[in-house]
Amino acid sequence: IKAWGESIVSIGQRYTRHWDYEGRTYRFLETMYDYPYVAVGEERGDREGDPPAVLFKPADASGPQYRNTFEGVRSYFIGHSEEKEFKDDTGFALRYWKSFKFKVAGIILQPKSAWAMGEYEFVDNSDGKVGAQYTFGFVRGKGVEIDGVKEGKLRIKVFHASFPHDGQLQIFEGSEMRHQVDVEAVEEAQARWGRLL
């Protein structure tokens, strides 16, 4: 979750500096989410009738709330879509975010998937804050051989975010949720995950 938020901050910083934010967004989506890799120059197509690779529901989409195509998710993050249904997207990641923080309410680990729920907050350079409650569903990605070792890192399969009904994020007000993901928490999660395999 930390890498997810930091990637969004990075995309916005690249955009304001006139660097390659579009390429960074494609790398972000292809490595963090469970989308298949498509080589440069190849067309990415979501065929009608195919099940979605990822289920994506942000808290504040300007157009369709549910984004079940790569283009719908890409457009939510950086806008500029040529598809009519996403024409109002301005790009959540293009705000000049300066920081991201999150807290985890709970984690569920299963042999081939994991779920995390909690709250996050982005802060922009004007100190404007956008926070939401999230649920991430992860699957182990298809293995890629790296230095002779086949790896399969966790990738996002389901993302859901919503604003709290009372407008108040609980975790930044001294709640009982875990305050950060630390080495001990990661080792504990890895051990539990390993026992399930």
PyMOL commands that set and color helices and strands:
alter all, ss='L'
color gray80, all
select helices_A, chain A and resi 2-16+21-32+70-78+84-86+92-94+171-173+183-196
alter helices_A, ss='H'
color red, helices_A
select strands_A, chain A and resi 55-57+97-110+113-124+129-140+144-146+149-151+154-162
alter strands_A, ss='S'
color yellow, strands_A
deselect
rebuild
show_as cartoon
